[in-house]
Amino acid sequence: MEKLVLHEYAPSGNCYKIRLVAAHLGLALERRGYDILKGETRTSEFLRDVNANGRIPVLQIGDRFLPESAAACFYLAEGSSLIPEDRFDCADMLRWMNFEQYNHEPNIATLRFWLAFVGEDGLTGMQKSLMLDKRAGGEAALDLMDEHLRNRLYFVRDRFSLADIALYAYTHVAGDGGFDLSLWPAVQRWLERVSSLPEHIPIDE
Amino acid sequence: MEKLVLHEYAPSGNCYKIRLVAAHLGLALERRGYDILKGETRTSEFLRDVNANGRIPVLQIGDRFLPESAAACFYLAEGSSLIPEDRFDCADMLRWMNFEQYNHEPNIATLRFWLAFVGEDGLTGMQKSLMLDKRAGGEAALDLMDEHLRNRLYFVRDRFSLADIALYAYTHVAGDGGFDLSLWPAVQRWLERVSSLPEHIPIDE
């Protein structure tokens, strides 16, 4: 495989997903950090050379750039056991990855960012007024995950896949956003299952 | 292939994407409609039998249910020319599909739904206060698309793929949400290119 460079903000769960996939596959990633709190992904150089959308993560593969964490995870994992071979199961994995980006991350990751990184005093009035909605949306996502995991080991057909990695990233730090994970016991057991896998790495490594 | 049933709200662009993929592949879809304005996807039957997340579209394949439009499109298109064979190109297609669900749909589709389906008088105070942010987010998404399409026929390697279908669905009706598409000429040319393909069907068919 060509040289892999991860353009990232290390505490971001979206960036952690890609590091976690690489760890499970034994792939080496060079890491290049940008401080999003200082606007380092909105500079003209970043927009021109890395991602016109001004966001991290971006996976650089040789001289090509791939934004969006789900796309980068899929690229790295192609042909591995992290993507189910079965046609329905592969689509079902994408279903959970899309659920994560649409129903989970905009609520749980955003509250974590606002409360643990920006700080409540630094929020705009609009952000403060959205907090209740995001709290309810995050709880609904965790409810759905808990119900799904009650009789399952992993999200898709009881085998560890990209769906678990995508959902693990922001769920295991949901406490930073004020979510009390003890309310979702099946989710908690699944988090322990994922973090006990031999190739697992923590978010701050 | 097993019998395919699309659980849908027909005017939804997310549901249209799946019909458009099926049309391009010549697949028959049985359609079952739910009026989301009347809460028909939040009934206990729907939550139990179709999707615990209370959302459409859901693609039913035999007796299995697949929520999330991107997952359903991927399932239908597997092995077809709508998914590039090249590893990078396939991931790049997923990149644009994720961009659509994260940066495009929550702004452009939401404004369309609020303005053309709910109506401005029916909006909550919170929804009204979010309109400016969503307008700016939608314009930024269209700017990025226009820049990307300026020297390209389609989103990924100049070949029509699921990325084009995913982005076409809500872009071509962005006018319903108050976006003036004449401001994005490369997007307009691409919309005409997509709608001129021989297998194309309109959203209201």
HADDOCK unambig.tbl for C-alpha pairs under 7 A between the chains (distance, minus, plus):
assign (segid A and resid 53 and name CA) (segid B and resid 144 and name CA) 7.00 0.50 0.50
assign (segid A and resid 66 and name CA) (segid B and resid 92 and name CA) 6.55 0.50 0.50
assign (segid A and resid 67 and name CA) (segid B and resid 95 and name CA) 6.35 0.50 0.50
assign (segid A and resid 68 and name CA) (segid B and resid 95 and name CA) 5.48 0.50 0.50
assign (segid A and resid 68 and name CA) (segid B and resid 98 and name CA) 6.76 0.50 0.50
assign (segid A and resid 71 and name CA) (segid B and resid 91 and name CA) 4.92 0.50 0.50
assign (segid A and resid 71 and name CA) (segid B and resid 92 and name CA) 6.64 0.50 0.50
assign (segid A and resid 71 and name CA) (segid B and resid 94 and name CA) 5.31 0.50 0.50
assign (segid A and resid 71 and name CA) (segid B and resid 95 and name CA) 5.03 0.50 0.50
assign (segid A and resid 72 and name CA) (segid B and resid 91 and name CA) 6.83 0.50 0.50
assign (segid A and resid 74 and name CA) (segid B and resid 91 and name CA) 6.35 0.50 0.50
assign (segid A and resid 75 and name CA) (segid B and resid 87 and name CA) 6.56 0.50 0.50
assign (segid A and resid 75 and name CA) (segid B and resid 88 and name CA) 6.60 0.50 0.50
assign (segid A and resid 75 and name CA) (segid B and resid 91 and name CA) 5.44 0.50 0.50
assign (segid A and resid 87 and name CA) (segid B and resid 75 and name CA) 6.57 0.50 0.50
assign (segid A and resid 88 and name CA) (segid B and resid 75 and name CA) 6.59 0.50 0.50
assign (segid A and resid 91 and name CA) (segid B and resid 71 and name CA) 4.92 0.50 0.50
assign (segid A and resid 91 and name CA) (segid B and resid 72 and name CA) 6.83 0.50 0.50
assign (segid A and resid 91 and name CA) (segid B and resid 74 and name CA) 6.35 0.50 0.50
assign (segid A and resid 91 and name CA) (segid B and resid 75 and name CA) 5.44 0.50 0.50
assign (segid A and resid 92 and name CA) (segid B and resid 66 and name CA) 6.55 0.50 0.50
assign (segid A and resid 92 and name CA) (segid B and resid 71 and name CA) 6.64 0.50 0.50
assign (segid A and resid 94 and name CA) (segid B and resid 71 and name CA) 5.32 0.50 0.50
assign (segid A and resid 95 and name CA) (segid B and resid 67 and name CA) 6.33 0.50 0.50
assign (segid A and resid 95 and name CA) (segid B and resid 68 and name CA) 5.47 0.50 0.50
assign (segid A and resid 95 and name CA) (segid B and resid 71 and name CA) 5.02 0.50 0.50
assign (segid A and resid 98 and name CA) (segid B and resid 68 and name CA) 6.76 0.50 0.50
assign (segid A and resid 101 and name CA) (segid B and resid 102 and name CA) 6.91 0.50 0.50
assign (segid A and resid 102 and name CA) (segid B and resid 101 and name CA) 6.91 0.50 0.50
assign (segid A and resid 102 and name CA) (segid B and resid 102 and name CA) 6.62 0.50 0.50
